[in-house]
């Protein structure tokens, strides 16, 4: 009976022990947070030669860590696991330094940017943002470039109105003159009005956006075409090529080299006189008399034999032989 009671007590103690909450260790906590963060598919950095790739990697890591609410004391540990190749070797050399004990996230950002995104590159991006204009980009492309570069110079856009004015000043002239009439103070309103103004531009002046086979926009320099629909239609484009399209007056039927407008500006050039060709003169030499006498002597003898003996008198005057009868 006592044995049964002891067995029942042991079973109750075992069940009670199994229902107690498991105490998570520090290592288990790190593994759990790393596993949850890895599910977001964070990027890997392998020391890309493009400095913008390093800045973009750090920016994405910060965003994903904030979304997953990664504790500050684990950010460096987790981020360093996504360094590979030469970048990981650099991080190992940092940890091997004798004066480095604990690296905070702020210190990691500073050292990483000093290594892979130097101050000279940041200065170049600030200058690029200062001189940014729409040019041959569409309004959408110009907006993306504007927002990409403005983070390098936050002091240049301290408020919303300054940001809107900076974007408006960089617009192409035919778009800007339709936007500045409204005196807008908000950035979003300026962008929206610029997109509307771009749609109202005649199709002959609108910038087409050729698509690459993968569906993205082409990285090549954009060109102006007579109309977007004509460029995107293969048959119309082929017809334009066959009939000829002038990129000077933008008319169909001739090429630029035959454009009447260009020919009207040409200055007539007087024809250059051609050099006169003269055939080389040949000197004529009269045959000498002695050769004629040699050929005439046999002929004269034959003639005398035929006529019979006659009195002959031969006179020579100026190289010519005369024969007279007696």
Secondary structure as GFF3:
##gff-version 3
##sequence-region A 1 326
A	DSSP	alpha_helix	2	18	.	.	.	ID=ss1
A	DSSP	alpha_helix	26	38	.	.	.	ID=ss2
A	DSSP	alpha_helix	51	68	.	.	.	ID=ss3
A	DSSP	alpha_helix	72	80	.	.	.	ID=ss4
A	DSSP	alpha_helix	86	95	.	.	.	ID=ss5
A	DSSP	alpha_helix	105	116	.	.	.	ID=ss6
A	DSSP	alpha_helix	119	130	.	.	.	ID=ss7
A	DSSP	alpha_helix	139	149	.	.	.	ID=ss8
A	DSSP	three_ten_helix	150	152	.	.	.	ID=ss9
A	DSSP	three_ten_helix	154	156	.	.	.	ID=ss10
A	DSSP	alpha_helix	160	169	.	.	.	ID=ss11
A	DSSP	alpha_helix	173	179	.	.	.	ID=ss12
A	DSSP	three_ten_helix	180	182	.	.	.	ID=ss13
A	DSSP	alpha_helix	187	199	.	.	.	ID=ss14
A	DSSP	three_ten_helix	203	205	.	.	.	ID=ss15
A	DSSP	alpha_helix	228	232	.	.	.	ID=ss16
A	DSSP	alpha_helix	234	243	.	.	.	ID=ss17
A	DSSP	three_ten_helix	256	258	.	.	.	ID=ss18
A	DSSP	alpha_helix	260	264	.	.	.	ID=ss19
A	DSSP	alpha_helix	289	307	.	.	.	ID=ss20
A	DSSP	beta_strand	312	317	.	.	.	ID=ss21
A	DSSP	beta_strand	320	325	.	.	.	ID=ss22
###
